[in-house]
Amino acid sequence: MPIEDRLYGLLKYYTPAPQWVKSAVGHAYSSLPASWRYGQAYRTFSEELALNDSVSIRRRWRDKLQTTLEWALHTVPAYQKHQNLIANLDDPLEVLERLPLLEKSAIKSEPSRFVSSALAGKAQLTTFTGGSTSQPMQIHLERFVSRSKDFAYNGAFDRIAGIGPSDVILALRGRSVASATKATGELWMFDPIKRYFHLSSDHLEPVYMPRYIDALRRWKPTFVHAFPSAIYPLARWLADHPAPEVTQRIRAIQLFSENVYDYQVDLLERVFRCPVLLDYGLSERTAKAVSRPRDKRYFFWPLYGHVELIDLAGQPVKEPGRTGELVTTAFDNRAMPLIRYRTGDLATLSGKPNEIFPGFLAVDRIEGRLQEFIVCRDSRLVSITTIGVAHLDALAFAKYMQFEQRTPGQVVLKVVSDTELDRRVVSRVEEAIEQKMQGGCSVHVVRVDAIQRTPRGKLPLIVQHIDIRRFLGSADICLHQEAAA
């Protein structure tokens, strides 16, 4: 059995421990062979990731889909009413298409119905989603399998970036640093297990940036793992206060967990002059996609989980440039195999061939979660991505921005600034955004002292209090118009 899952419960003690404890324990643990730490499942997933011919990948994908469906139909209460489909499993795609779409609300209301009755509780690992809609959801993973799978896939992504065993990685992924709570405490900590040099995500204000830069000079990271909203303030500081001895060392930046906006990527590429790679994943462990150097499309790993792109009628999106919702089916989680799970994330089908995984899904961009849209007074939805507010010169002074909406046709843009807002600047911003939304929404810009991050350190670009789903019919039209523009 892998050591990693056995020690998982001790992580809450390791993370806030003094640096000398982490250094001693972490170095000892990291010296253990990967097979001891992650077990047989890790080796199996690593072998799958090494498959490089489309025939073998397609055959393995079909076997995994068939195995997942058979297990769910036999052992998961929510799917047992569809047991008549077991006879058709020679064609797993046909069976999949006959199963209903799975809403998050169904899992939240009766989570036990989606847990396998054939896997003992001690073989399950309970976790929670990040709660991007302020409603975290309980998820059951398979102990000794699910986390080993993630380590294998994350390692593959690191190899795409070029990370080697001796590289130090700058990590800005929402981590709080215990010593940073003291007035003179360090704003960083080092985890030798992953070779992560963590900077505190709670001190991203300009006043702390010189201390960050001093620490970066000392630790000399060569790669970056970050939330976009966490690395962006550092990049802005470096754009105004160049530190080539820091930026020139960075060979690749990998962005995780949040939606990524073009203006963020543009700034990172300009400051660090290196590839920016994108990762898409879910706490539910149902799908994973990555971009590649020189190709910012998202390529879904076919053996991680099955991914569909569906329109409002639940039909496959087949026309390049069209937008649909990502619907996922989890592989390799017998504890809670989610089938046709609606992610709430929208993506645009790529028109270019998928040379990485021929025959499998690639998307030009992931538009964002359903919550990342503004509702106009005429019921249209406008994607935050298309507003491009951060490109406005008038907002160059802003440290952070966040939209908040409670009523269709009205939205507040909160701006964190060291100085009071110039009314003329505010008027230009409000007018520009209203024009971008074709007069469908009035905008009120307000200055605030701070914007609160989520418990996981993320900084959403919008806090949406409106139930978006009832507006999706209008949104589909709006998104297609934007794609054609």
Summary of the structure (lengths in Angstrom):
residues: 485
radius of gyration: 23.0
end to end distance: 54.2
largest distance: 68.9
contacts: 1514
relative contact order: 0.10
helix: 40%
strand: 23%
